[in-house]
């Protein structure tokens, strides 16, 4: 099996010695100030200095337990002969950030990159959990390319409400629709709220947090088994401590993200996403991470590599179970083993363990084949992410087949247009809104520049008058994202976005739209001449922010089809040691 990585010689001089080595005035300056924390002199003797990059925050509840995990990482680093230093980094909370956490993913990645580059770190442990913290830290680590390992915080325990298993996010959408349909009371909703999030950790569904934890493991950037261990399980703390031990050896071997995150690793991750029924948000994040490493990954790769991958993980929002059961059934190693046995895995892709991925999973056992399904019982024969193109989405749009309604996968309907999210909110509950279940809901100006930041509003709630008929799904199209916990026949990330004059911008209520998911087609039924006339007459309605980070974002963010990273950050790998100014 082709593991071509050759460990570096050890001992050797590490980059931290540019700060701490020798007896110069500058070295004494750097060591002396840090010694006020009580570190003995021999800690600065050239051993690996490990930064524990912690996204803990009281305002990021998914990551609220990461300080405890950081202590376990430290223990592992000490045990392996390293010098651990905990460093707080930007924590983009999905729960609280406005206008949307995605607005700040790239800022967080920049902060992580410069935290690593500017400080005396030889290796990094990435403590992640909440949706944007995993991609942002992987992006920053990819750009600096020092030895790095991801440790996820893990999912919450199952939610339970009146004997029913309830998933974070997924049931929020279901219950809110039930309120509008008159099938649930407000008091019941509040009672369910307390039952939904009953332990620390990330969403317990296969939402974006669990998806990105799985992606990190599939990429080889986290230890095998990391993705699914519940946050409160003692084995999560063991994983943290073992990762602390491992990063020290990675530094000695000089095993870097660029050695691990190869083209083959990204292809493995795309296929894993299809098998687990992962979030559509993984598309944007994986494209951005690949861009940082210098790998040419595209939407077409997502469509081609994931098209023939059955979704075999029976978790909400596509299935019925939650992450707790996924862990008990054997977790992600079982899924990766299945892909290997099916000829859909690059078995010799390297991981942070120093082993190839197949050696990590070949002995995995499925302990519950109702949670991790046999192929003949797959939730979707073609899981993955469907990439649609046409005159409405020249650069592509995405849909998650495993969470969509089969009878809507080929559909032609009349467009009902909402110019932006405020227009949607103003109209959606009006019983006079001219809409029925055959229509296609279209939302504009919610892309990377338009919202700004590309909020998770693509899973537009249906009008109450439709819900009261017992209808639970309609085709919805937007340039927005949706939560990985959401479900429905929802076409997202339509590119180019409306705010920059993409064809979505000129769709009018009453236009007919054709959706053909098997044919990968998304078509606005007007003539080429009419489309050209409308585009020529279009004028932007979104003004550029006058100053600050919002202006930087508006000027430099790229489209969803290329990962919505900033144009000046892609492919900038490497980690020169800054000059000392003292």
N, C-alpha and C positions, 0 to 999 in steps of 0.2 A: 504494500500500500504506500502511496507516494507522498509521505511526509518529508518535504525537502528542507524544512527549517533546521538550521544549524545553530545551536546555542552559542552565545558569545563567550569569550574567555573570562574566567573569574579567578582571582580578583582583578579589578581594573578601576580607574578613576571614574566616578560618576559625576553627573552634571551638578549635583548639590555641593560638591567640593569647590565649585567656582565661588560659592558663597562662604562655605564653612571651613575649607581646608587651609592649612598653613598658619603662619603667625603674623601676617601682614595686618596693618591697621584695619583694612576692610574686613578681613576674616574675623578679627576680634570684635569689631562692631557688630557683625551679624550674629556671631555666637553669643556675645555678651548679653545682648538684649534678650535673646531667647532663653538664656540661663535664668532670667528672673522668674521663669515658670518652674524652676527646680530641676532642670535636666542636668545630669552629671556630664562632666567634660568628655568622657569617652563615648557618649552618644554621637559625637560629631567626628568620629574616627574614620568615616568613609563608608559606613554601612548604608544600605538603601533608605532614603528618606521617602516615606509614603504619605501622600496627601489623601485624606479621607474626605472626599468632596460631598458634603452633606446638604441635601435639599430639604431638611427638616424646617418646618415653620408651623406655628400655631394656626396660621391661616391656610395651611395646606393639610387638611385633616387626613388625607390619604397617607401622608408621610409623617404623621404625628408621633410615630414610635421609632423614628430613625435615629434619634439620639441613643436609645438603648442598643440598637444594632451597631452603631458606631463604636460603642464600647467593646462589643464582641469582635469587631474588625480589629480594633487596637490590640486586643489580647492576642489575636492570631499573628499580627505583625510583630509584636514583641517576641512571641514564641519562636518565630522564624529568624530572629536576629535583625529585624528592621527597626526603624525609628518612625512611629506613626504620629502624624500631626493632622488634627481635624480642622477642616476649612469650610466655613459656610459659603454656599454659592446660591445664586439666584434661583428661587423656587416659584415657578409659574403655576399657580394653583388653578385648577379647572373649576373649583367651586366658587371662587370669589373674584377673579380678575375680570375687569371690564376694559374695553369692550369685549374681549375674549382672550383666554390664555394663549391662543395661537398667535396673537399680536406680539407676544413676548418670547416665543420659542427661540427665535434667532438672537434676540438680545441676551437670553439666558445662555445660549451656545457661545456667544462672543465673550460673555463674562467668564464662563468656564475656561475657554481657550486662553484668555489673558491671565486668569488666575494661575493656570498651569505654567504658562510661558514666563511669567514675571517672577515666579517664586521658586525656591530651591527644592523642587520635587523630582524624584527619580521615577516614581510610579504613582498611579492614582487608583483608588477604589471609588467607584461611582455609586453613591447611595441614592437610589431612584425609586419611583413608585407612581405618583400621579402622572396623568397622561403625558404632559409635555416635558416632564423632568427626564424621562428616559431618552427620548431623541435628542434633547438639547445637550445632555451630558455626553452622549455618544458622538454627537457632532463636534463638540469641543475637543474631546479626546482624539477623534480622528484627525482634526486639524493640527494638533500638537504632536501626535504620534509618539507619545511616551507609553511604556507599558501600562495598561489599564484593564480593569476588570469591573463588571457591573454586578451590583447586588441589589436585587429588588426588595421592596418592603413586604410584598405578598398581599394576597386578597383578603378581604373581610370574610368572616364566617357567613354561612347561609342566613338569609333573612327568612323569617317565618311569620305569617299573619293568618290567624284563625285556621291553622292546619294546612295552609298553602305555602309552598316554597316561593319566596319573592326575591327577585333580583334587583340590585341597585341600578337605577336608571331605567331598565326595561319596564319594571312595574310602575315607575314614576310616570312614564308615557301612557301605559295602559290605564292606570287609575285616573290620570287627569282627563283622558278621553271618556272614561266611565262617568266622571263628574258631569261633563258636558252633555252626555247622553242621558243623564238622569238615573243611572244605574248604581251610583255610589253617593253617599252623603259626605259633606265636608268633615264631619266628626270622624267618620270611618277613615278618611284620607289622613287625618292627623294621627290617628291611632296606628295606621300602617307606617307612617313616617318613623315612628319610634322602633318599629319592628324591622325596618329595612336595613339599618346600619347599626348592627349590634356589637361590633367589635372594631378595633383599629384595623387599618388596611385599605387597600384600593377596592374598586368595584368588584363585586363577587361574580359578575357576569363576564362573558368574553367581550368586554368593552375594550377601549383603547389601552388602558393601563395593563390589563392582562395580555392583550395582544402584543404590546411592545415588550413586555417581559418575556413573552414567548419568542419574539423576534430577536431580542438580545441573546437568548439561549441558542436559537437556530443559527445566528450569525457566528456563534462561537465565542461571544464576548462575555458570557456568564457561564458559571459552572453548570454542569448537567444536573437537571432537576430544580434549578433555581426558580423557574417561572411560577409554579403552582403551589408551593408550600404556603399554607395560610399564615397570615401575619402573626397570629398569636401562638402558633405551633412552635414548640421548643426547637424543632428541626430548622426553622427559619434562623434562629440565633446560631445554631451550629453552622449553617451555610455561611453566615456572615464571618464567623471565626475562621472557617476553613479558607474562605476567600482572602482573609487577611494574611494567612500563612502563604497562600499561593502567590499573591502579588509580589512578595519578596523574591521568590525564585524567578518569577517572570522578569523582574528587574535584572537579576544576575544573568539570566539567559538573554536579555534584551529582546524579549518576545513582545512585539508592538502591535497596535491595531492594524497597521498596514500588512502585517504578516498573516493576520487572522481574517480581516474583512476583505477577502478577495472576490472576484467575480463569482466564483463557485459558491462562496458563502452567501452572497446576496440571492443567488438562484435558489439555494436551499431555503432561505427565509421566505421567499415568495411562495414556494410550494407549501411550506409549513403553514403560512397564513391561510391558504386555501383549505388545508386539511382541518384547521381548527375553526374555520368560519370567522376569521379575524376581522377586525375593524377596517372600514374604508380609510380611516385616518392613517393606517400603516402605509398606504400608497405614498402619501405626501412625505411622511417621515423617512421612509426607506430611501426614496429618491434624494432627499436632502442629505442623509448620511452618506450615501454613495457618492454624491457630488463632492463632499468633503474629503473622501478618500481618493477621489479621482477616477472612480469607476463609472463608465458610461451606461447608466441604467435608465430605461425609458418606460413609458406607459405600455408600449407594445410588449416589453418583456413581461410585465405584469399579466397581460392578457394571454400571451402564448404559454408562459410557464405555468400559470394557474388554471388554465381552461380545462385540462383533463384531470384535475385533482379533486376527488370526492371529498366532501365535508363529512368527516367521521366523528367529530367531537360534538356530542349532543348537549350543548350548553346554550343557555339564553344569550343573545336574543334569537338565535336560529333554532335552538332546541329547548330542552326542559330542565336540565340540571344546572349546577353552579360550580364555581372553581373548587370548592371544598371537595365535591365528589370527583372532580377531575384529578385532584391530587391523590385521593384514596385509590383511584383506578390505575394509577401509575404515572400520570402526568405526561408532560411533553416528550420524555424519552420514548414512550410507547408509540407516539405519533411519528416521531422521527424514524424509529425502527421500521414502522410500517412503510414509510416512504422509501427507505433503503431496500426493503424486501420487494417493493414494487418497481424498482429500477428508477426511482424519482429522486434520488439523493446523490449528491457528490460525497461519497463516503470518506474521501481522503482530505476533506476540508479540515484545517487545523482549528483547535479551540484553545481557550485560555489555559486549559489543563496541560497543554503540551502534547496531548493525544489528538488523533484524528477523530472526527465526530462519530464515525461508526463504532470505534472501540468503546465510546462512552455509552452507546445505546443498544448494542447488539444483544445484551442479556436482559433487556427490559421486559417486564411481564404485564399484560393487561389483566387487571383484577376485576373488571366490571365491563362486559361488552355491551351493556346498555348505555354506558357513559361514553366509552370509546368504541364506536360501532364497527362491526365488520363492514367491508365495502358494499356487500349486497344490501345492507340496511342504511346506507349513507343518507344523510339529510338532503344532500344535493349531489347528483352525479358529477356535475361540473361546478365545483365550489369556486374558490378563488375570487377574483375581481373581474367583472366584465367591463371592457373598455369600448365605449360606443363612440362612433364618429359620424359625421355628416355635415350638412350645411349649417346646422345649429351648434355643432361642436367640432370645428375643424381641427382643434388640437386635442380633442378627446374629452370624454366625461366618463364617470365610473358608476357602477352599480354592483351591489352585493347580492348575487343570485340566491344564496342560501337563506337570506332574510326577506326575499321578495315573494309576491304571490304568483304562482305559476300561470294563472289565467290572465295576468297583466303583462307577461313578458313579451307578447306581441299585441300592440294596442294602437289604435288611432283615435284621437280625441280632440275636442275643442279646448283651446288654451283659455284659462282664466288667469290673468296676469296681475301680479303684485309688484309694483315698481321697487319696493324696498321692504324691509322688515316692518317699518312703521305703517306702511300702506296695508300690509297683510294683517297686522293687529287691529287696524281700524275697521277692516271689512269682514274678517273671517266669521264673526259671530252674528252677522246681520242676516236675518232670515230672508231678506230681499236680494241677497247676493245671487246672481244668475249662474248657478252651478248645479250639476248633478254628478252622480258617481262615474259617469263615462268621461267626464272632463279631465283635463290634465292641468294641474296647478303649477304655475310658473312663478318663481321668485327671482328677482334681479338684484344686482348691486350688493351682493353679500360675499364677494370673493376676497382675495388677499388685499387688494386696494380698496374695494368697495365698502366693506363693513365699517372700519378696516380690520384686517386680521383674519377674515374668513371664519365667521362664527359657526357654531353647530346649530344652525336653524333650518337646515335643509329638510329635516323630517317634520315639515309643517303639519300641525294638527289639522284634522279634517273639520269642515263646518259642522256645527251641532245638528243642522237639519239632515245632513248625510249620516251622521252617527246614529241618529234616532231611527233610521231605517235598518240599522243592524250592519251597515257597511263599515268595515274597519280598515280598508286600504284603497288608495287611489294612486295613480301615477303622479309623482311630483318631480319637478326639474328645477335645479338652481345652480348657481356658481358657488354655493355655500358648502360646508361640511355637515356631517351629522355625528352625534355621539355614537361611539362603538356599541353602546347599549341599545341603540334604536333599531327599528325594523320597518319593513315595508318596501314597496316598489318605488325606490327613491333614487333618482339620478342626480349625481353630485359632481362638484368640481368642474362644471362645464367651462371649457376654455376655448378661446380667450374669454375672460370674464366681462360682464356687462359694463363695469366701470371704465374699461379702456376701449369700449366700442366693439366688443365681440358680438356675434350675431344674436346672442341672447338679449342684448340691449334693445333690439328692435322688434321683438315678438309682441304682437298685439292681441288683446282679448278677442276671441273669435277665430283666430288662426287655427288651422288644423295641424297637428303634430303627429308624426308616425314614430313609434318606438318598436324596434325589432331587436330584442336582446340576442337571440340566437344568431341573427345576421349582423350583430354589432353595429346597428344603424340607428341614428337619431336625426330625423329630417323634419324641417319646417316646410309645410306644403304651400310655398309661394314660389313664383318664378324667379329665376336668377336675376332678371331685370328688376323686379320689385324689391328683392333683397338688396341689390346694389343701390337702388334709389333710396331705400330707407337708411342704409348705412351711410350714404353720402350726406343725408340730412341730419344724421345723429349729432347731438352735442352733449358733452359730458355734464352730468348733474352732480358729480362728486368733486368737491373742491380739495385741492392739496392742502394739508395742514400747514399753517404758517411757520411753525418752528418745532424744535424739540425732537424727541425720538420718533413721534408720529410722522414728522416730515421725512426723517431718514428712512423710515419704513416705506412710506409712500413712494419715495424716489427710487428705492433699490430693490423692493421685493419682486421676485419673479413669479411667473404663473404657477398655478397648482400642478400643471402638467410636468413641471420640472422640479417640484418639491417646495416651492414658495420660499426658497432661501434667498439671501441677498446676493446680488450679482457679483459683488467684490470679494466673496468669501469662498467660492467654490474652488476646489483643487489646490487650496493653499496649505499644503501639508508640510510639516517640519517644525522644529523647535529650537531655533538658535537661542543661545544663552544671552540675555540682555547684558549690556555693559554696566559695570558698577559705577555709580555716580559719586560714591563717598570718597 
